[in-house]
Amino acid sequence: MDIRPIRTEADYKATLKEISALMDTDPELGTPEGDRLDILTTLVQAYEAKHVPITAPDPVEAIKFRMEQSGLSVKDLEPIIGKSNRVYEVLSRKRPLTLAMIRRLHKSLGIPADVLIAESAVG
């Protein structure tokens, strides 16, 4: 089966390429190809856990994502953030989130508070 640890970026990219090729063939579990795919994905997950840091999402992007996920409009955010002009200012990063807004967004939309209190990217 000749599977080696992923130690370098080149190993990582080569393994991702092999995983992609295997996924195109959609191997059955329990077959040699299916087992190879399972082992390679486990190796990639271990490599990524060590070498690919996961950063917290930007607060505004988190709000926009939740809006898209839930089919919400600016009007739907008015009870949480304030009048529509204030919602637009927050979404365009012209106005920072207040503590009260953060609390309401967390409670109403279920966005983690630690995501909402993070520094927003400059728009």
C-alpha positions in Angstrom: 0.0 0.0 0.0 3.1 2.3 0.5 1.6 5.1 2.6 4.0 7.5 4.3 3.5 10.2 6.9 2.8 13.8 5.6 5.8 15.8 6.8 6.1 18.7 4.2 3.9 21.0 2.2 4.8 19.0 -0.9 3.8 15.7 0.8 0.5 17.4 1.8 -0.3 18.7 -1.7 0.6 15.3 -3.3 -1.7 13.5 -0.8 -4.5 16.0 -1.5 -4.1 15.3 -5.2 -4.2 11.5 -4.6 -7.3 11.9 -2.4 -9.0 13.9 -5.2 -8.2 11.2 -7.7 -9.5 8.5 -5.4 -12.7 10.4 -4.7 -13.4 10.7 -8.4 -13.5 6.9 -8.5 -15.8 6.7 -5.5 -14.3 3.5 -4.0 -16.4 1.2 -1.9 -15.5 1.0 1.8 -13.5 -2.1 2.6 -11.8 -2.3 -0.8 -8.1 -1.5 -1.1 -8.9 1.8 -2.8 -11.5 2.7 -0.1 -9.1 1.8 2.7 -6.4 3.9 1.0 -8.7 6.8 0.8 -9.7 6.4 4.5 -6.1 6.3 5.6 -5.0 9.2 3.4 -7.8 11.5 4.7 -6.9 10.6 8.3 -3.3 11.6 7.6 -4.4 14.9 6.0 -6.6 15.6 9.0 -3.7 15.0 11.4 -1.4 17.2 9.3 -4.0 20.0 9.0 -4.6 19.9 12.8 -0.9 20.6 13.4 -0.1 22.9 10.5 -3.2 24.7 9.2 -4.5 27.0 11.9 -8.2 27.7 11.9 -8.9 31.3 12.5 -12.2 32.6 13.9 -14.5 34.1 11.4 -14.9 37.9 11.1 -17.9 39.1 13.1 -19.5 40.9 10.1 -18.9 37.9 7.8 -20.5 35.6 10.5 -23.6 37.8 10.6 -23.8 37.8 6.8 -23.4 34.1 6.7 -26.1 33.5 9.3 -28.4 35.9 7.3 -27.8 33.9 4.1 -28.2 30.6 6.0 -31.5 31.6 7.5 -32.9 33.7 4.6 -32.8 36.9 6.7 -33.0 40.4 5.4 -31.8 43.7 6.8 -35.4 44.3 8.0 -35.1 41.0 10.1 -32.1 42.4 11.8 -33.7 45.7 12.9 -35.0 44.4 16.2 -31.5 43.1 17.0 -29.2 45.9 15.7 -31.5 48.9 15.2 -33.0 50.8 12.3 -32.0 49.8 8.8 -29.4 52.5 8.4 -27.6 51.2 11.5 -27.8 47.6 10.2 -26.3 48.8 6.9 -23.5 50.6 8.8 -22.7 47.5 10.8 -22.7 45.3 7.7 -20.4 47.7 5.8 -18.1 48.0 8.9 -18.8 51.7 9.3 -20.2 51.1 12.8 -18.8 48.6 15.4 -21.0 46.2 17.2 -22.0 47.3 20.7 -22.2 45.0 23.6 -26.0 45.1 23.5 -26.0 44.2 19.8 -23.6 41.3 20.4 -25.8 40.0 23.2 -28.9 40.2 21.0 -27.2 38.6 18.0 -25.9 35.8 20.1 -29.3 35.2 21.7 -31.4 35.7 18.6 -29.2 34.1 15.9 -27.1 31.8 17.9 -23.8 33.3 16.7 -21.1 32.5 19.2 -20.3 35.6 21.4 -16.6 35.0 21.0 -16.9 35.4 17.2 -18.9 38.6 17.6 -16.5 40.2 20.0 -13.5 39.6 17.7 -11.8 42.4 15.9 -13.6 43.0 12.6 -11.6 43.1 9.4 -11.3 46.5 7.8 -13.8 46.7 5.0 
